Amino acid sequence: MGLEMRKQCERCDTKLHDYSVAYICTHECTYCEDCTKQTKHVCPNCQGELVRRPIPSGACPIQTKKEAVQ
């Protein structure tokens, strides 16, 4: 199961695209870079650490291997 790539910052409503720099906590709360800096990398919802959201790189090689075996 992949990450839910939310399309806007939960604090300021800035639009976020799949390739935008964004930050998430373990609950996938999503924030833009400016809001993350303002909150000192702490999620306002759960107080968890905000880390940079990965940028998608295309098809998952693990799924491709599983599909090839079937």
Rosetta constraint file for C-alpha pairs under 8 A:
AtomPair CA 3 CA 28 HARMONIC 7.37 0.50
AtomPair CA 4 CA 28 HARMONIC 7.06 0.50
AtomPair CA 5 CA 18 HARMONIC 6.70 0.50
AtomPair CA 6 CA 16 HARMONIC 7.35 0.50
AtomPair CA 6 CA 30 HARMONIC 6.65 0.50
AtomPair CA 7 CA 15 HARMONIC 5.84 0.50
AtomPair CA 7 CA 16 HARMONIC 4.72 0.50
AtomPair CA 7 CA 17 HARMONIC 5.95 0.50
AtomPair CA 7 CA 18 HARMONIC 7.70 0.50
AtomPair CA 8 CA 13 HARMONIC 5.27 0.50
AtomPair CA 8 CA 14 HARMONIC 5.32 0.50
AtomPair CA 8 CA 15 HARMONIC 4.35 0.50
AtomPair CA 8 CA 16 HARMONIC 4.86 0.50
AtomPair CA 8 CA 17 HARMONIC 7.98 0.50
AtomPair CA 8 CA 30 HARMONIC 7.35 0.50
AtomPair CA 8 CA 31 HARMONIC 7.45 0.50
AtomPair CA 8 CA 32 HARMONIC 7.82 0.50
AtomPair CA 9 CA 13 HARMONIC 4.68 0.50
AtomPair CA 9 CA 14 HARMONIC 5.20 0.50
AtomPair CA 9 CA 15 HARMONIC 6.59 0.50
AtomPair CA 9 CA 16 HARMONIC 6.85 0.50
AtomPair CA 9 CA 30 HARMONIC 5.66 0.50
AtomPair CA 9 CA 31 HARMONIC 4.37 0.50
AtomPair CA 9 CA 32 HARMONIC 5.36 0.50
AtomPair CA 10 CA 29 HARMONIC 7.11 0.50
AtomPair CA 10 CA 30 HARMONIC 5.96 0.50
AtomPair CA 10 CA 31 HARMONIC 5.79 0.50
AtomPair CA 11 CA 31 HARMONIC 6.65 0.50
AtomPair CA 11 CA 35 HARMONIC 6.93 0.50
AtomPair CA 12 CA 35 HARMONIC 7.45 0.50
AtomPair CA 14 CA 32 HARMONIC 7.01 0.50
AtomPair CA 16 CA 20 HARMONIC 5.58 0.50
AtomPair CA 16 CA 21 HARMONIC 7.86 0.50
AtomPair CA 16 CA 22 HARMONIC 7.32 0.50
AtomPair CA 16 CA 32 HARMONIC 7.38 0.50
AtomPair CA 18 CA 55 HARMONIC 6.66 0.50
AtomPair CA 18 CA 56 HARMONIC 7.00 0.50
AtomPair CA 19 CA 55 HARMONIC 5.69 0.50
AtomPair CA 19 CA 56 HARMONIC 7.34 0.50
AtomPair CA 20 CA 55 HARMONIC 7.92 0.50
AtomPair CA 21 CA 32 HARMONIC 6.82 0.50
AtomPair CA 21 CA 33 HARMONIC 6.39 0.50
AtomPair CA 21 CA 52 HARMONIC 7.21 0.50
AtomPair CA 21 CA 53 HARMONIC 7.16 0.50
AtomPair CA 22 CA 30 HARMONIC 6.72 0.50
AtomPair CA 22 CA 31 HARMONIC 5.70 0.50
AtomPair CA 22 CA 32 HARMONIC 4.79 0.50
AtomPair CA 22 CA 33 HARMONIC 5.72 0.50
AtomPair CA 22 CA 52 HARMONIC 5.90 0.50
AtomPair CA 22 CA 53 HARMONIC 5.50 0.50
AtomPair CA 23 CA 30 HARMONIC 5.65 0.50
AtomPair CA 23 CA 31 HARMONIC 5.23 0.50
AtomPair CA 23 CA 32 HARMONIC 6.34 0.50
AtomPair CA 23 CA 33 HARMONIC 6.79 0.50
AtomPair CA 23 CA 36 HARMONIC 6.83 0.50
AtomPair CA 23 CA 50 HARMONIC 5.61 0.50
AtomPair CA 23 CA 51 HARMONIC 5.12 0.50
AtomPair CA 23 CA 52 HARMONIC 4.31 0.50
AtomPair CA 23 CA 53 HARMONIC 4.98 0.50
AtomPair CA 24 CA 28 HARMONIC 5.12 0.50
AtomPair CA 24 CA 29 HARMONIC 5.29 0.50
AtomPair CA 24 CA 30 HARMONIC 4.65 0.50
AtomPair CA 24 CA 31 HARMONIC 6.46 0.50
AtomPair CA 24 CA 43 HARMONIC 7.94 0.50
AtomPair CA 24 CA 50 HARMONIC 5.06 0.50
AtomPair CA 24 CA 51 HARMONIC 5.51 0.50
AtomPair CA 24 CA 52 HARMONIC 6.37 0.50
AtomPair CA 24 CA 53 HARMONIC 5.80 0.50
AtomPair CA 25 CA 29 HARMONIC 5.60 0.50
AtomPair CA 25 CA 30 HARMONIC 7.21 0.50
AtomPair CA 25 CA 43 HARMONIC 6.45 0.50
AtomPair CA 25 CA 48 HARMONIC 5.98 0.50
AtomPair CA 25 CA 49 HARMONIC 5.74 0.50
AtomPair CA 25 CA 50 HARMONIC 4.70 0.50
AtomPair CA 25 CA 51 HARMONIC 6.42 0.50
AtomPair CA 26 CA 48 HARMONIC 7.19 0.50
AtomPair CA 26 CA 49 HARMONIC 7.84 0.50
AtomPair CA 29 CA 43 HARMONIC 7.43 0.50
AtomPair CA 29 CA 45 HARMONIC 7.72 0.50
AtomPair CA 31 CA 35 HARMONIC 6.14 0.50
AtomPair CA 31 CA 36 HARMONIC 6.05 0.50
AtomPair CA 32 CA 36 HARMONIC 6.18 0.50
AtomPair CA 33 CA 37 HARMONIC 6.27 0.50
AtomPair CA 34 CA 38 HARMONIC 6.28 0.50
AtomPair CA 35 CA 39 HARMONIC 6.18 0.50
AtomPair CA 36 CA 40 HARMONIC 6.10 0.50
AtomPair CA 36 CA 41 HARMONIC 5.11 0.50
AtomPair CA 36 CA 42 HARMONIC 7.28 0.50
AtomPair CA 36 CA 43 HARMONIC 7.96 0.50
AtomPair CA 36 CA 50 HARMONIC 7.18 0.50
AtomPair CA 37 CA 41 HARMONIC 6.05 0.50
AtomPair CA 39 CA 43 HARMONIC 7.18 0.50
AtomPair CA 39 CA 44 HARMONIC 7.24 0.50
AtomPair CA 41 CA 49 HARMONIC 5.87 0.50
AtomPair CA 41 CA 50 HARMONIC 4.82 0.50
AtomPair CA 41 CA 51 HARMONIC 7.24 0.50
AtomPair CA 42 CA 47 HARMONIC 5.45 0.50
AtomPair CA 42 CA 48 HARMONIC 5.63 0.50
AtomPair CA 42 CA 49 HARMONIC 4.90 0.50
AtomPair CA 42 CA 50 HARMONIC 5.53 0.50
AtomPair CA 43 CA 47 HARMONIC 4.72 0.50
AtomPair CA 43 CA 48 HARMONIC 5.23 0.50
AtomPair CA 43 CA 49 HARMONIC 6.13 0.50
AtomPair CA 43 CA 50 HARMONIC 5.91 0.50
AtomPair CA 59 CA 63 HARMONIC 7.85 0.50
AtomPair CA 59 CA 64 HARMONIC 7.55 0.50
AtomPair CA 60 CA 64 HARMONIC 6.46 0.50
AtomPair CA 61 CA 65 HARMONIC 6.22 0.50
AtomPair CA 62 CA 66 HARMONIC 6.30 0.50
AtomPair CA 63 CA 67 HARMONIC 6.10 0.50
AtomPair CA 64 CA 68 HARMONIC 6.22 0.50
AtomPair CA 65 CA 69 HARMONIC 6.39 0.50
AtomPair CA 66 CA 70 HARMONIC 6.60 0.50
